[in-house]
Amino acid sequence: QVRLVESGGGLVQPGGSLRLSCAASGFTYDTYAMRWYRQAPGKERDLVAAITPAGGRTTYADSVKGRFTISRDNVEKSVYLQMSLLKPEDTAVYYCYADGGILRRDYWGQGTQVTVSS
């Protein structure tokens, strides 16, 4: 059974930090690129960050560059999103996503709420 389980969300003040985790199981995790998306109320789900299967390359949305860092541990089968200098506009549900590419299924986690507010 494929599972992507996010954790680490919560309420944080502007300027604060959070670290999201996503634990994967049930598929060949180390062959999948991994991504974090987020969806704010009333808005579309947007890509936040991505990392290649071996972790050698990362990409970020312009809105989070310099503040967020994506990383992965292929032994622990987990992907992380370190978020710093958080802003109210970072408030959203954050989703972990496994990119199966052309020939395989993609997988989504259930999401974790991040709220940035004073």
Backbone hydrogen bonds, N-H to C=O, Kabsch-Sander energy under -0.5 kcal/mol:
donor,donor_aa,acceptor,acceptor_aa,energy
3,R,25,S,-2.6
5,V,23,A,-2.3
6,E,4,L,-0.6
7,S,21,S,-2.2
10,G,113,Q,-0.9
12,V,115,T,-2.7
15,G,86,L,-3.3
16,G,13,Q,-2.3
18,L,83,M,-2.2
20,L,81,L,-2.7
21,S,7,S,-2.6
22,C,79,V,-1.8
23,A,5,V,-2.4
24,A,77,K,-3.0
25,S,3,R,-1.9
29,Y,27,F,-2.3
31,T,28,T,-2.1
32,Y,29,Y,-2.0
33,A,99,D,-0.9
34,M,51,I,-2.3
35,R,97,Y,-2.6
36,W,49,A,-2.7
37,Y,95,Y,-2.7
38,R,46,D,-2.4
39,Q,93,V,-2.2
40,A,44,E,-0.5
43,K,40,A,-2.2
46,D,38,R,-3.1
46,D,44,E,-0.5
48,V,36,W,-3.2
49,A,36,W,-1.6
50,A,59,T,-2.2
51,I,34,M,-2.5
52,T,57,R,-2.1
55,G,52,T,-1.3
59,T,50,A,-1.9
61,A,48,V,-2.5
64,V,61,A,-1.7
65,K,61,A,-1.0
67,R,64,V,-2.3
68,F,64,V,-2.2
69,T,82,Q,-2.3
71,S,80,Y,-1.7
73,D,78,S,-2.8
77,K,73,D,-1.0
78,S,73,D,-2.1
79,V,22,C,-2.0
80,Y,71,S,-3.1
81,L,20,L,-2.3
82,Q,69,T,-3.0
83,M,18,L,-3.4
83,M,81,L,-0.6
84,S,67,R,-1.7
85,L,15,G,-0.6
86,L,16,G,-2.3
90,D,87,K,-2.2
91,T,88,P,-1.8
92,A,114,V,-2.0
93,V,39,Q,-2.3
94,Y,92,A,-0.5
94,Y,112,T,-3.1
95,Y,37,Y,-2.7
97,Y,35,R,-2.4
98,A,107,Y,-2.7
99,D,33,A,-2.7
99,D,97,Y,-0.6
100,G,98,A,-0.8
104,R,100,G,-0.9
107,Y,98,A,-2.0
109,G,96,C,-2.4
110,Q,4,L,-0.7
112,T,94,Y,-1.9
114,V,92,A,-2.8
115,T,10,G,-2.8
117,S,12,V,-2.1
117,S,115,T,-0.7
